[in-house]
Amino acid sequence: MLKVIAACGNGMGSSQMIKMKISKVFKKLGVDVQVDHNSVGAATSMASNYDAVFVSANFVDQFKNAAAKGTKIVGLKNLLSEQEIEEKIVEAGLDK
């Protein structure tokens, strides 16, 4: 099972919405996934425990340490675009 976390800049509200979109796309792709959500601040400290982090493109640089340990950091321009989420999942190889 793939473990991913959705992170947003301010807190839990928008990350919960992102989590639902990500879950929907992974389900469509037939990928068994556990999706958690948190603020960017909290997610940076736990990101290396996940296979992937979904975050606004503005915050990608804050996850350099996790990326160095093998976590895929997926930067999104439109956090609620299922099309963009699906494209990024495929691009990162998370659809297998």
Jmol script that loads the backbone (N, CA, C; Angstrom):
load data "model"
ATOM      1  N   MET A   1       0.836  -1.187   0.000  1.00  0.00           N
ATOM      2  CA  MET A   1       0.000   0.000   0.000  1.00  0.00           C
ATOM      3  C   MET A   1       0.877   1.245   0.000  1.00  0.00           C
ATOM      4  N   LEU A   2       0.536   2.177  -0.861  1.00  0.00           N
ATOM      5  CA  LEU A   2       1.245   3.432  -0.990  1.00  0.00           C
ATOM      6  C   LEU A   2       0.793   4.377   0.122  1.00  0.00           C
ATOM      7  N   LYS A   3       1.739   5.067   0.742  1.00  0.00           N
ATOM      8  CA  LYS A   3       1.410   6.046   1.785  1.00  0.00           C
ATOM      9  C   LYS A   3       1.735   7.436   1.265  1.00  0.00           C
ATOM     10  N   VAL A   4       0.707   8.305   1.207  1.00  0.00           N
ATOM     11  CA  VAL A   4       0.933   9.674   0.770  1.00  0.00           C
ATOM     12  C   VAL A   4       0.334  10.650   1.771  1.00  0.00           C
ATOM     13  N   ILE A   5       0.858  11.874   1.745  1.00  0.00           N
ATOM     14  CA  ILE A   5       0.329  12.928   2.609  1.00  0.00           C
ATOM     15  C   ILE A   5       0.051  14.161   1.763  1.00  0.00           C
ATOM     16  N   ALA A   6      -1.080  14.784   2.023  1.00  0.00           N
ATOM     17  CA  ALA A   6      -1.448  16.044   1.389  1.00  0.00           C
ATOM     18  C   ALA A   6      -1.181  17.150   2.395  1.00  0.00           C
ATOM     19  N   ALA A   7      -0.476  18.184   1.958  1.00  0.00           N
ATOM     20  CA  ALA A   7      -0.137  19.276   2.865  1.00  0.00           C
ATOM     21  C   ALA A   7      -0.556  20.612   2.272  1.00  0.00           C
ATOM     22  N   CYS A   8      -1.058  21.482   3.123  1.00  0.00           N
ATOM     23  CA  CYS A   8      -1.407  22.830   2.680  1.00  0.00           C
ATOM     24  C   CYS A   8      -0.711  23.829   3.597  1.00  0.00           C
ATOM     25  N   GLY A   9      -0.625  25.052   3.136  1.00  0.00           N
ATOM     26  CA  GLY A   9       0.131  26.079   3.849  1.00  0.00           C
ATOM     27  C   GLY A   9      -0.401  26.449   5.215  1.00  0.00           C
ATOM     28  N   ASN A  10      -1.706  26.541   5.358  1.00  0.00           N
ATOM     29  CA  ASN A  10      -2.261  27.079   6.589  1.00  0.00           C
ATOM     30  C   ASN A  10      -2.665  26.055   7.624  1.00  0.00           C
ATOM     31  N   GLY A  11      -3.217  24.970   7.211  1.00  0.00           N
ATOM     32  CA  GLY A  11      -3.695  24.035   8.223  1.00  0.00           C
ATOM     33  C   GLY A  11      -4.422  22.859   7.618  1.00  0.00           C
ATOM     34  N   MET A  12      -5.547  22.530   8.224  1.00  0.00           N
ATOM     35  CA  MET A  12      -6.183  21.259   7.911  1.00  0.00           C
ATOM     36  C   MET A  12      -7.323  21.340   6.891  1.00  0.00           C
ATOM     37  N   GLY A  13      -7.951  22.481   6.732  1.00  0.00           N
ATOM     38  CA  GLY A  13      -9.128  22.581   5.879  1.00  0.00           C
ATOM     39  C   GLY A  13      -8.878  22.247   4.429  1.00  0.00           C
ATOM     40  N   SER A  14      -7.967  22.975   3.806  1.00  0.00           N
ATOM     41  CA  SER A  14      -7.719  22.720   2.387  1.00  0.00           C
ATOM     42  C   SER A  14      -6.978  21.409   2.169  1.00  0.00           C
ATOM     43  N   SER A  15      -6.149  20.995   3.126  1.00  0.00           N
ATOM     44  CA  SER A  15      -5.462  19.712   2.954  1.00  0.00           C
ATOM     45  C   SER A  15      -6.458  18.555   2.990  1.00  0.00           C
ATOM     46  N   GLN A  16      -7.545  18.715   3.737  1.00  0.00           N
ATOM     47  CA  GLN A  16      -8.612  17.694   3.743  1.00  0.00           C
ATOM     48  C   GLN A  16      -9.264  17.612   2.366  1.00  0.00           C
ATOM     49  N   MET A  17      -9.486  18.758   1.732  1.00  0.00           N
ATOM     50  CA  MET A  17     -10.075  18.762   0.391  1.00  0.00           C
ATOM     51  C   MET A  17      -9.119  18.134  -0.623  1.00  0.00           C
ATOM     52  N   ILE A  18      -7.832  18.464  -0.506  1.00  0.00           N
ATOM     53  CA  ILE A  18      -6.831  17.879  -1.396  1.00  0.00           C
ATOM     54  C   ILE A  18      -6.781  16.370  -1.192  1.00  0.00           C
ATOM     55  N   LYS A  19      -6.837  15.944   0.061  1.00  0.00           N
ATOM     56  CA  LYS A  19      -6.830  14.514   0.386  1.00  0.00           C
ATOM     57  C   LYS A  19      -7.960  13.794  -0.342  1.00  0.00           C
ATOM     58  N   MET A  20      -9.157  14.375  -0.337  1.00  0.00           N
ATOM     59  CA  MET A  20     -10.299  13.730  -0.992  1.00  0.00           C
ATOM     60  C   MET A  20     -10.084  13.630  -2.498  1.00  0.00           C
ATOM     61  N   LYS A  21      -9.527  14.681  -3.106  1.00  0.00           N
ATOM     62  CA  LYS A  21      -9.259  14.663  -4.553  1.00  0.00           C
ATOM     63  C   LYS A  21      -8.202  13.610  -4.888  1.00  0.00           C
ATOM     64  N   ILE A  22      -7.132  13.561  -4.102  1.00  0.00           N
ATOM     65  CA  ILE A  22      -6.060  12.597  -4.339  1.00  0.00           C
ATOM     66  C   ILE A  22      -6.595  11.171  -4.205  1.00  0.00           C
ATOM     67  N   SER A  23      -7.365  10.934  -3.155  1.00  0.00           N
ATOM     68  CA  SER A  23      -7.945   9.603  -2.942  1.00  0.00           C
ATOM     69  C   SER A  23      -8.805   9.182  -4.124  1.00  0.00           C
ATOM     70  N   LYS A  24      -9.608  10.103  -4.622  1.00  0.00           N
ATOM     71  CA  LYS A  24     -10.492   9.817  -5.758  1.00  0.00           C
ATOM     72  C   LYS A  24      -9.692   9.432  -7.000  1.00  0.00           C
ATOM     73  N   VAL A  25      -8.607  10.165  -7.271  1.00  0.00           N
ATOM     74  CA  VAL A  25      -7.791   9.883  -8.453  1.00  0.00           C
ATOM     75  C   VAL A  25      -7.075   8.540  -8.305  1.00  0.00           C
ATOM     76  N   PHE A  26      -6.496   8.270  -7.141  1.00  0.00           N
ATOM     77  CA  PHE A  26      -5.830   6.975  -6.935  1.00  0.00           C
ATOM     78  C   PHE A  26      -6.826   5.823  -7.092  1.00  0.00           C
ATOM     79  N   LYS A  27      -8.040   6.001  -6.580  1.00  0.00           N
ATOM     80  CA  LYS A  27      -9.061   4.965  -6.722  1.00  0.00           C
ATOM     81  C   LYS A  27      -9.376   4.726  -8.197  1.00  0.00           C
ATOM     82  N   LYS A  28      -9.508   5.810  -8.955  1.00  0.00           N
ATOM     83  CA  LYS A  28      -9.761   5.723 -10.398  1.00  0.00           C
ATOM     84  C   LYS A  28      -8.645   4.939 -11.097  1.00  0.00           C
ATOM     85  N   LEU A  29      -7.411   5.142 -10.633  1.00  0.00           N
ATOM     86  CA  LEU A  29      -6.253   4.468 -11.224  1.00  0.00           C
ATOM     87  C   LEU A  29      -6.050   3.048 -10.683  1.00  0.00           C
ATOM     88  N   GLY A  30      -6.854   2.666  -9.700  1.00  0.00           N
ATOM     89  CA  GLY A  30      -6.759   1.323  -9.135  1.00  0.00           C
ATOM     90  C   GLY A  30      -5.567   1.110  -8.225  1.00  0.00           C
ATOM     91  N   VAL A  31      -5.102   2.172  -7.590  1.00  0.00           N
ATOM     92  CA  VAL A  31      -3.935   2.095  -6.700  1.00  0.00           C
ATOM     93  C   VAL A  31      -4.409   2.082  -5.251  1.00  0.00           C
ATOM     94  N   ASP A  32      -3.933   1.094  -4.483  1.00  0.00           N
ATOM     95  CA  ASP A  32      -4.252   0.991  -3.067  1.00  0.00           C
ATOM     96  C   ASP A  32      -3.397   2.013  -2.318  1.00  0.00           C
ATOM     97  N   VAL A  33      -4.036   2.958  -1.663  1.00  0.00           N
ATOM     98  CA  VAL A  33      -3.301   4.071  -1.066  1.00  0.00           C
ATOM     99  C   VAL A  33      -3.915   4.477   0.267  1.00  0.00           C
ATOM    100  N   GLN A  34      -3.033   4.921   1.161  1.00  0.00           N
ATOM    101  CA  GLN A  34      -3.448   5.556   2.416  1.00  0.00           C
ATOM    102  C   GLN A  34      -3.074   7.023   2.277  1.00  0.00           C
ATOM    103  N   VAL A  35      -4.063   7.909   2.370  1.00  0.00           N
ATOM    104  CA  VAL A  35      -3.807   9.340   2.227  1.00  0.00           C
ATOM    105  C   VAL A  35      -4.075  10.042   3.559  1.00  0.00           C
ATOM    106  N   ASP A  36      -3.052  10.710   4.074  1.00  0.00           N
ATOM    107  CA  ASP A  36      -3.180  11.519   5.276  1.00  0.00           C
ATOM    108  C   ASP A  36      -3.086  12.989   4.869  1.00  0.00           C
ATOM    109  N   HIS A  37      -3.380  13.888   5.798  1.00  0.00           N
ATOM    110  CA  HIS A  37      -3.265  15.316   5.489  1.00  0.00           C
ATOM    111  C   HIS A  37      -2.795  16.073   6.718  1.00  0.00           C
ATOM    112  N   ASN A  38      -2.103  17.192   6.443  1.00  0.00           N
ATOM    113  CA  ASN A  38      -1.582  18.014   7.529  1.00  0.00           C
ATOM    114  C   ASN A  38      -1.138  19.364   6.977  1.00  0.00           C
ATOM    115  N   SER A  39      -0.722  20.245   7.850  1.00  0.00           N
ATOM    116  CA  SER A  39      -0.157  21.520   7.410  1.00  0.00           C
ATOM    117  C   SER A  39       1.248  21.271   6.871  1.00  0.00           C
ATOM    118  N   VAL A  40       1.750  22.198   6.077  1.00  0.00           N
ATOM    119  CA  VAL A  40       3.103  22.061   5.532  1.00  0.00           C
ATOM    120  C   VAL A  40       4.114  21.964   6.659  1.00  0.00           C
ATOM    121  N   GLY A  41       3.955  22.798   7.679  1.00  0.00           N
ATOM    122  CA  GLY A  41       4.895  22.780   8.805  1.00  0.00           C
ATOM    123  C   GLY A  41       4.996  21.427   9.469  1.00  0.00           C
ATOM    124  N   ALA A  42       3.854  20.817   9.735  1.00  0.00           N
ATOM    125  CA  ALA A  42       3.856  19.494  10.365  1.00  0.00           C
ATOM    126  C   ALA A  42       4.305  18.416   9.385  1.00  0.00           C
ATOM    127  N   ALA A  43       3.910  18.559   8.144  1.00  0.00           N
ATOM    128  CA  ALA A  43       4.237  17.527   7.144  1.00  0.00           C
ATOM    129  C   ALA A  43       5.732  17.454   6.847  1.00  0.00           C
ATOM    130  N   THR A  44       6.437  18.577   6.934  1.00  0.00           N
ATOM    131  CA  THR A  44       7.872  18.545   6.636  1.00  0.00           C
ATOM    132  C   THR A  44       8.622  17.619   7.587  1.00  0.00           C
ATOM    133  N   SER A  45       8.193  17.567   8.835  1.00  0.00           N
ATOM    134  CA  SER A  45       8.896  16.737   9.813  1.00  0.00           C
ATOM    135  C   SER A  45       8.565  15.255   9.680  1.00  0.00           C
ATOM    136  N   MET A  46       7.462  14.920   9.030  1.00  0.00           N
ATOM    137  CA  MET A  46       7.069  13.516   8.908  1.00  0.00           C
ATOM    138  C   MET A  46       7.098  13.002   7.469  1.00  0.00           C
ATOM    139  N   ALA A  47       7.471  13.848   6.532  1.00  0.00           N
ATOM    140  CA  ALA A  47       7.389  13.505   5.110  1.00  0.00           C
ATOM    141  C   ALA A  47       8.203  12.274   4.725  1.00  0.00           C
ATOM    142  N   SER A  48       9.346  12.070   5.358  1.00  0.00           N
ATOM    143  CA  SER A  48      10.193  10.932   4.980  1.00  0.00           C
ATOM    144  C   SER A  48       9.572   9.587   5.359  1.00  0.00           C
ATOM    145  N   ASN A  49       8.476   9.613   6.130  1.00  0.00           N
ATOM    146  CA  ASN A  49       7.762   8.380   6.464  1.00  0.00           C
ATOM    147  C   ASN A  49       6.735   8.008   5.395  1.00  0.00           C
ATOM    148  N   TYR A  50       6.661   8.807   4.338  1.00  0.00           N
ATOM    149  CA  TYR A  50       5.673   8.611   3.275  1.00  0.00           C
ATOM    150  C   TYR A  50       6.359   8.329   1.939  1.00  0.00           C
ATOM    151  N   ASP A  51       5.604   7.704   1.046  1.00  0.00           N
ATOM    152  CA  ASP A  51       6.104   7.461  -0.308  1.00  0.00           C
ATOM    153  C   ASP A  51       6.043   8.732  -1.144  1.00  0.00           C
ATOM    154  N   ALA A  52       5.041   9.583  -0.868  1.00  0.00           N
ATOM    155  CA  ALA A  52       4.877  10.814  -1.642  1.00  0.00           C
ATOM    156  C   ALA A  52       4.197  11.890  -0.810  1.00  0.00           C
ATOM    157  N   VAL A  53       4.505  13.142  -1.156  1.00  0.00           N
ATOM    158  CA  VAL A  53       3.879  14.308  -0.556  1.00  0.00           C
ATOM    159  C   VAL A  53       3.249  15.118  -1.684  1.00  0.00           C
ATOM    160  N   PHE A  54       1.987  15.484  -1.522  1.00  0.00           N
ATOM    161  CA  PHE A  54       1.304  16.360  -2.469  1.00  0.00           C
ATOM    162  C   PHE A  54       1.163  17.716  -1.803  1.00  0.00           C
ATOM    163  N   VAL A  55       1.679  18.746  -2.473  1.00  0.00           N
ATOM    164  CA  VAL A  55       1.732  20.075  -1.870  1.00  0.00           C
ATOM    165  C   VAL A  55       1.693  21.121  -2.979  1.00  0.00           C
ATOM    166  N   SER A  56       1.310  22.332  -2.634  1.00  0.00           N
ATOM    167  CA  SER A  56       1.355  23.433  -3.590  1.00  0.00           C
ATOM    168  C   SER A  56       2.789  23.575  -4.094  1.00  0.00           C
ATOM    169  N   ALA A  57       2.925  23.880  -5.374  1.00  0.00           N
ATOM    170  CA  ALA A  57       4.250  24.023  -5.977  1.00  0.00           C
ATOM    171  C   ALA A  57       5.116  25.033  -5.220  1.00  0.00           C
ATOM    172  N   ASN A  58       4.491  26.003  -4.560  1.00  0.00           N
ATOM    173  CA  ASN A  58       5.231  27.020  -3.797  1.00  0.00           C
ATOM    174  C   ASN A  58       6.001  26.442  -2.611  1.00  0.00           C
ATOM    175  N   PHE A  59       5.580  25.283  -2.126  1.00  0.00           N
ATOM    176  CA  PHE A  59       6.172  24.716  -0.910  1.00  0.00           C
ATOM    177  C   PHE A  59       7.105  23.523  -1.170  1.00  0.00           C
ATOM    178  N   VAL A  60       7.320  23.170  -2.421  1.00  0.00           N
ATOM    179  CA  VAL A  60       8.125  21.981  -2.754  1.00  0.00           C
ATOM    180  C   VAL A  60       9.503  22.034  -2.113  1.00  0.00           C
ATOM    181  N   ASP A  61      10.142  23.200  -2.125  1.00  0.00           N
ATOM    182  CA  ASP A  61      11.507  23.325  -1.591  1.00  0.00           C
ATOM    183  C   ASP A  61      11.605  22.987  -0.106  1.00  0.00           C
ATOM    184  N   GLN A  62      10.504  23.092   0.623  1.00  0.00           N
ATOM    185  CA  GLN A  62      10.532  22.792   2.055  1.00  0.00           C
ATOM    186  C   GLN A  62      10.649  21.291   2.335  1.00  0.00           C
ATOM    187  N   PHE A  63      10.559  20.480   1.279  1.00  0.00           N
ATOM    188  CA  PHE A  63      10.602  19.028   1.455  1.00  0.00           C
ATOM    189  C   PHE A  63      11.875  18.410   0.874  1.00  0.00           C
ATOM    190  N   LYS A  64      12.944  19.203   0.787  1.00  0.00           N
ATOM    191  CA  LYS A  64      14.214  18.712   0.220  1.00  0.00           C
ATOM    192  C   LYS A  64      14.781  17.524   0.996  1.00  0.00           C
ATOM    193  N   ASN A  65      14.700  17.561   2.322  1.00  0.00           N
ATOM    194  CA  ASN A  65      15.244  16.467   3.135  1.00  0.00           C
ATOM    195  C   ASN A  65      14.517  15.160   2.852  1.00  0.00           C
ATOM    196  N   ALA A  66      13.201  15.207   2.761  1.00  0.00           N
ATOM    197  CA  ALA A  66      12.420  14.001   2.471  1.00  0.00           C
ATOM    198  C   ALA A  66      12.714  13.513   1.059  1.00  0.00           C
ATOM    199  N   ALA A  67      12.848  14.435   0.120  1.00  0.00           N
ATOM    200  CA  ALA A  67      13.159  14.057  -1.263  1.00  0.00           C
ATOM    201  C   ALA A  67      14.507  13.348  -1.324  1.00  0.00           C
ATOM    202  N   ALA A  68      15.465  13.816  -0.542  1.00  0.00           N
ATOM    203  CA  ALA A  68      16.792  13.204  -0.506  1.00  0.00           C
ATOM    204  C   ALA A  68      16.733  11.777   0.038  1.00  0.00           C
ATOM    205  N   LYS A  69      15.713  11.484   0.837  1.00  0.00           N
ATOM    206  CA  LYS A  69      15.555  10.140   1.406  1.00  0.00           C
ATOM    207  C   LYS A  69      14.647   9.252   0.550  1.00  0.00           C
ATOM    208  N   GLY A  70      14.219   9.769  -0.615  1.00  0.00           N
ATOM    209  CA  GLY A  70      13.456   8.947  -1.542  1.00  0.00           C
ATOM    210  C   GLY A  70      11.966   9.225  -1.618  1.00  0.00           C
ATOM    211  N   THR A  71      11.466  10.147  -0.814  1.00  0.00           N
ATOM    212  CA  THR A  71      10.052  10.506  -0.885  1.00  0.00           C
ATOM    213  C   THR A  71       9.824  11.348  -2.140  1.00  0.00           C
ATOM    214  N   LYS A  72       8.798  11.022  -2.900  1.00  0.00           N
ATOM    215  CA  LYS A  72       8.479  11.808  -4.097  1.00  0.00           C
ATOM    216  C   LYS A  72       7.667  13.024  -3.670  1.00  0.00           C
ATOM    217  N   ILE A  73       8.119  14.194  -4.089  1.00  0.00           N
ATOM    218  CA  ILE A  73       7.439  15.436  -3.753  1.00  0.00           C
ATOM    219  C   ILE A  73       6.698  15.903  -5.006  1.00  0.00           C
ATOM    220  N   VAL A  74       5.382  15.964  -4.902  1.00  0.00           N
ATOM    221  CA  VAL A  74       4.539  16.314  -6.040  1.00  0.00           C
ATOM    222  C   VAL A  74       4.001  17.727  -5.821  1.00  0.00           C
ATOM    223  N   GLY A  75       4.510  18.668  -6.620  1.00  0.00           N
ATOM    224  CA  GLY A  75       4.061  20.051  -6.536  1.00  0.00           C
ATOM    225  C   GLY A  75       2.896  20.294  -7.471  1.00  0.00           C
ATOM    226  N   LEU A  76       1.836  20.869  -6.949  1.00  0.00           N
ATOM    227  CA  LEU A  76       0.628  21.124  -7.734  1.00  0.00           C
ATOM    228  C   LEU A  76       0.395  22.624  -7.886  1.00  0.00           C
ATOM    229  N   LYS A  77       0.009  23.039  -9.089  1.00  0.00           N
ATOM    230  CA  LYS A  77      -0.368  24.435  -9.321  1.00  0.00           C
ATOM    231  C   LYS A  77      -1.812  24.666  -8.900  1.00  0.00           C
ATOM    232  N   ASN A  78      -2.687  23.734  -9.262  1.00  0.00           N
ATOM    233  CA  ASN A  78      -4.100  23.813  -8.885  1.00  0.00           C
ATOM    234  C   ASN A  78      -4.402  22.623  -7.990  1.00  0.00           C
ATOM    235  N   LEU A  79      -4.461  22.853  -6.707  1.00  0.00           N
ATOM    236  CA  LEU A  79      -4.588  21.771  -5.732  1.00  0.00           C
ATOM    237  C   LEU A  79      -5.871  20.954  -5.866  1.00  0.00           C
ATOM    238  N   LEU A  80      -6.873  21.496  -6.516  1.00  0.00           N
ATOM    239  CA  LEU A  80      -8.148  20.792  -6.615  1.00  0.00           C
ATOM    240  C   LEU A  80      -8.416  20.238  -8.012  1.00  0.00           C
ATOM    241  N   SER A  81      -7.434  20.302  -8.897  1.00  0.00           N
ATOM    242  CA  SER A  81      -7.600  19.794 -10.256  1.00  0.00           C
ATOM    243  C   SER A  81      -7.293  18.297 -10.305  1.00  0.00           C
ATOM    244  N   GLU A  82      -8.341  17.502 -10.471  1.00  0.00           N
ATOM    245  CA  GLU A  82      -8.136  16.056 -10.565  1.00  0.00           C
ATOM    246  C   GLU A  82      -7.298  15.698 -11.784  1.00  0.00           C
ATOM    247  N   GLN A  83      -7.440  16.459 -12.851  1.00  0.00           N
ATOM    248  CA  GLN A  83      -6.649  16.208 -14.055  1.00  0.00           C
ATOM    249  C   GLN A  83      -5.163  16.406 -13.770  1.00  0.00           C
ATOM    250  N   GLU A  84      -4.815  17.517 -13.112  1.00  0.00           N
ATOM    251  CA  GLU A  84      -3.415  17.769 -12.783  1.00  0.00           C
ATOM    252  C   GLU A  84      -2.895  16.729 -11.805  1.00  0.00           C
ATOM    253  N   ILE A  85      -3.696  16.376 -10.808  1.00  0.00           N
ATOM    254  CA  ILE A  85      -3.283  15.360  -9.833  1.00  0.00           C
ATOM    255  C   ILE A  85      -2.985  14.045 -10.548  1.00  0.00           C
ATOM    256  N   GLU A  86      -3.872  13.641 -11.456  1.00  0.00           N
ATOM    257  CA  GLU A  86      -3.642  12.389 -12.186  1.00  0.00           C
ATOM    258  C   GLU A  86      -2.380  12.464 -13.034  1.00  0.00           C
ATOM    259  N   GLU A  87      -2.180  13.575 -13.729  1.00  0.00           N
ATOM    260  CA  GLU A  87      -0.971  13.747 -14.552  1.00  0.00           C
ATOM    261  C   GLU A  87       0.287  13.637 -13.697  1.00  0.00           C
ATOM    262  N   LYS A  88       0.273  14.270 -12.533  1.00  0.00           N
ATOM    263  CA  LYS A  88       1.445  14.250 -11.645  1.00  0.00           C
ATOM    264  C   LYS A  88       1.683  12.865 -11.047  1.00  0.00           C
ATOM    265  N   ILE A  89       0.599  12.140 -10.745  1.00  0.00           N
ATOM    266  CA  ILE A  89       0.737  10.784 -10.220  1.00  0.00           C
ATOM    267  C   ILE A  89       1.433   9.899 -11.249  1.00  0.00           C
ATOM    268  N   VAL A  90       0.965   9.985 -12.490  1.00  0.00           N
ATOM    269  CA  VAL A  90       1.553   9.182 -13.573  1.00  0.00           C
ATOM    270  C   VAL A  90       3.000   9.608 -13.811  1.00  0.00           C
ATOM    271  N   GLU A  91       3.233  10.906 -13.866  1.00  0.00           N
ATOM    272  CA  GLU A  91       4.571  11.451 -14.101  1.00  0.00           C
ATOM    273  C   GLU A  91       5.560  10.969 -13.028  1.00  0.00           C
ATOM    274  N   ALA A  92       5.101  10.882 -11.781  1.00  0.00           N
ATOM    275  CA  ALA A  92       5.967  10.458 -10.676  1.00  0.00           C
ATOM    276  C   ALA A  92       6.074   8.931 -10.559  1.00  0.00           C
ATOM    277  N   GLY A  93       5.328   8.219 -11.400  1.00  0.00           N
ATOM    278  CA  GLY A  93       5.376   6.757 -11.352  1.00  0.00           C
ATOM    279  C   GLY A  93       4.632   6.165 -10.178  1.00  0.00           C
ATOM    280  N   LEU A  94       3.688   6.911  -9.623  1.00  0.00           N
ATOM    281  CA  LEU A  94       2.946   6.442  -8.456  1.00  0.00           C
ATOM    282  C   LEU A  94       1.690   5.661  -8.836  1.00  0.00           C
ATOM    283  N   ASP A  95       1.477   5.478 -10.129  1.00  0.00           N
ATOM    284  CA  ASP A  95       0.283   4.793 -10.606  1.00  0.00           C
ATOM    285  C   ASP A  95       0.469   3.284 -10.774  1.00  0.00           C
ATOM    286  N   LYS A  96       1.622   2.786 -10.371  1.00  0.00           N
ATOM    287  CA  LYS A  96       1.920   1.360 -10.561  1.00  0.00           C
ATOM    288  C   LYS A  96       1.839   0.604  -9.253  1.00  0.00           C
TER     289      LYS A  96
END
end "model"
wireframe off; spacefill off
backbone 0.3
color backbone group
